[in-house]
Amino acid sequence: MDLAQQGRAELDPEKRKQIYFRIQEIFNADAPMIPLYQKPYIEVMTTRAHNFQQPPTAQYVWKKTWLEQ
């Protein structure tokens, strides 16, 4: 039985945690790529929108955003 199946079948939360942690260790060791940078988010909108903000966490901030008539 592979680790994913063992994790699904295991009823003991602590043993299940160890199994899934091992899956993560294997995945990290065998990762096919390593992200070297993150592209900034690109927002496209009308010029009628004003005071739009988006912090690096990618959450939209609408508190002060308004549309020109």
Backbone as JSON, one array per atom type, in Angstrom:
{
  "sequence": "MDLAQQGRAELDPEKRKQIYFRIQEIFNADAPMIPLYQKPYIEVMTTRAHNFQQPPTAQYVWKKTWLEQ",
  "N": [[0.85, -1.18, 0.0], [0.6, 2.23, -0.85], [1.89, 5.38, 0.49], [-0.06, 7.45, 0.47], [-2.47, 6.03, 0.42], [-2.19, 4.71, 2.84], [-2.29, 6.87, 4.59], [-4.92, 7.76, 4.21], [-6.29, 5.55, 5.22], [-5.48, 5.34, 7.85], [-6.46, 5.65, 11.21], [-5.52, 6.74, 13.57], [-4.76, 9.92, 14.59], [-2.16, 10.98, 15.08], [-0.38, 9.13, 13.9], [-1.31, 9.34, 11.28], [-0.62, 11.99, 10.75], [2.18, 11.75, 10.75], [2.53, 10.1, 8.5], [1.57, 11.74, 6.39], [3.37, 13.83, 6.67], [5.71, 12.55, 5.91], [5.11, 12.08, 3.21], [5.2, 14.72, 2.3], [7.92, 15.26, 2.75], [9.12, 13.53, 0.88], [8.06, 14.56, -1.51], [9.18, 17.16, -1.46], [11.91, 16.54, -1.63], [12.06, 15.38, -4.13], [11.18, 17.32, -5.85], [10.35, 18.66, -9.0], [10.96, 21.22, -9.82], [12.11, 24.43, -8.71], [10.7, 27.29, -7.43], [11.93, 30.39, -8.36], [11.33, 33.05, -8.37], [8.55, 35.32, -8.05], [6.01, 36.41, -10.12], [4.69, 39.71, -10.34], [1.29, 40.59, -9.61], [-1.0, 41.23, -12.22], [-3.25, 43.67, -12.94], [-6.08, 44.53, -14.72], [-8.16, 47.1, -15.59], [-10.84, 49.48, -15.92], [-10.27, 52.98, -16.69], [-11.91, 54.49, -15.23], [-11.98, 53.57, -12.64], [-10.86, 54.3, -9.4], [-8.39, 54.72, -6.82], [-7.86, 52.0, -6.3], [-6.48, 49.25, -4.59], [-4.05, 46.73, -4.1], [-2.48, 44.67, -2.0], [0.69, 42.85, -1.51], [-0.19, 40.36, -0.69], [-2.22, 39.62, -2.29], [-4.84, 40.19, -1.77], [-7.83, 41.84, -2.36], [-8.45, 45.31, -1.83], [-11.07, 47.18, -1.17], [-12.03, 49.38, 0.17], [-11.57, 52.17, -0.27], [-12.02, 52.42, -2.93], [-13.48, 53.71, -5.88], [-15.82, 54.42, -8.55], [-15.68, 56.46, -11.35], [-18.24, 58.5, -12.71]],
  "CA": [[0.0, 0.0, 0.0], [1.43, 3.44, -0.88], [1.72, 6.27, 1.65], [-1.34, 8.17, 0.39], [-3.51, 5.09, 0.84], [-2.0, 4.49, 4.28], [-2.77, 8.06, 5.28], [-6.39, 7.75, 4.16], [-6.81, 4.44, 6.01], [-5.05, 5.43, 9.25], [-7.42, 6.3, 12.1], [-4.8, 7.45, 14.63], [-4.36, 11.23, 14.04], [-0.71, 11.2, 15.16], [0.24, 8.3, 12.85], [-1.7, 9.94, 10.0], [0.22, 13.18, 10.61], [3.53, 11.3, 10.38], [2.48, 9.6, 7.13], [1.47, 12.88, 5.47], [4.64, 14.57, 6.74], [6.66, 11.8, 5.08], [4.76, 12.37, 1.82], [5.73, 16.06, 2.01], [9.38, 15.15, 2.66], [9.45, 12.9, -0.41], [7.74, 15.52, -2.55], [10.18, 18.25, -1.45], [13.2, 16.01, -2.08], [11.97, 15.03, -5.55], [10.48, 18.39, -6.56], [10.91, 18.83, -10.33], [11.41, 22.59, -10.03], [12.15, 25.31, -7.55], [10.33, 28.65, -7.84], [13.0, 31.34, -8.06], [10.75, 34.38, -8.19], [7.11, 35.37, -8.25], [5.61, 37.54, -10.95], [3.68, 40.56, -9.71], [-0.06, 40.45, -10.16], [-1.36, 42.21, -13.24], [-4.67, 44.02, -12.84], [-6.57, 45.31, -15.85], [-9.47, 47.66, -15.27], [-11.18, 50.73, -16.58], [-9.67, 54.19, -16.13], [-12.92, 55.09, -14.34], [-11.75, 53.08, -11.28], [-9.88, 55.11, -8.68], [-7.94, 54.3, -5.49], [-7.82, 50.55, -6.14], [-5.24, 48.8, -3.97], [-3.87, 45.29, -3.9], [-1.2, 44.41, -1.34], [1.38, 41.66, -2.0], [-0.9, 39.13, -0.31], [-3.2, 39.42, -3.35], [-6.2, 40.44, -1.31], [-8.34, 43.11, -2.87], [-8.85, 46.29, -0.83], [-12.1, 47.97, -1.84], [-12.54, 50.4, 1.09], [-11.5, 53.52, -0.82], [-12.18, 52.34, -4.39], [-14.73, 54.28, -6.4], [-15.9, 54.53, -10.0], [-16.06, 57.77, -11.91], [-19.48, 58.39, -13.51]],
  "C": [[0.9, 1.25, 0.0], [1.08, 4.36, 0.29], [0.39, 7.01, 1.63], [-2.49, 7.28, 0.84], [-3.41, 4.82, 2.34], [-2.56, 5.67, 5.07], [-4.29, 8.12, 5.32], [-6.97, 6.7, 5.09], [-6.49, 4.57, 7.5], [-6.06, 6.22, 10.09], [-6.75, 7.1, 13.22], [-4.29, 8.78, 14.06], [-2.84, 11.46, 14.05], [0.03, 10.38, 14.09], [-0.07, 8.87, 11.48], [-0.85, 11.17, 9.73], [1.63, 12.8, 10.15], [3.58, 10.81, 8.93], [2.45, 10.76, 6.14], [2.72, 13.75, 5.51], [5.69, 13.87, 5.88], [6.38, 12.01, 3.59], [5.32, 13.73, 1.42], [7.25, 16.03, 1.89], [9.8, 14.57, 1.31], [9.2, 13.88, -1.56], [8.8, 16.63, -2.62], [11.54, 17.77, -1.94], [13.2, 15.76, -3.59], [11.31, 16.12, -6.39], [11.14, 18.62, -7.93], [11.39, 20.24, -10.61], [11.37, 23.36, -8.73], [11.76, 26.7, -8.01], [11.41, 29.65, -7.4], [12.49, 32.75, -7.83], [9.24, 34.27, -8.41], [6.78, 36.6, -9.08], [4.62, 38.41, -10.18], [2.32, 40.34, -10.37], [-0.32, 41.56, -11.16], [-2.87, 42.44, -13.14], [-5.04, 44.89, -14.03], [-7.96, 45.79, -15.5], [-9.68, 48.96, -16.02], [-10.48, 51.92, -15.92], [-10.66, 54.93, -15.23], [-12.73, 54.64, -12.89], [-10.63, 53.89, -10.63], [-9.61, 54.51, -7.29], [-8.01, 52.79, -5.26], [-6.48, 50.16, -5.56], [-5.23, 47.29, -3.91], [-2.51, 45.07, -3.27], [-0.56, 43.12, -1.86], [0.7, 40.34, -1.65], [-2.02, 38.8, -1.28], [-4.65, 39.56, -2.9], [-6.64, 41.79, -1.82], [-8.75, 44.01, -1.72], [-9.8, 47.26, -1.53], [-12.56, 49.17, -1.01], [-12.59, 51.79, 0.47], [-11.66, 53.56, -2.35], [-13.52, 52.93, -4.81], [-14.65, 54.39, -7.92], [-16.37, 55.91, -10.4], [-17.29, 57.58, -12.8], [-19.24, 58.67, -14.96]]
}
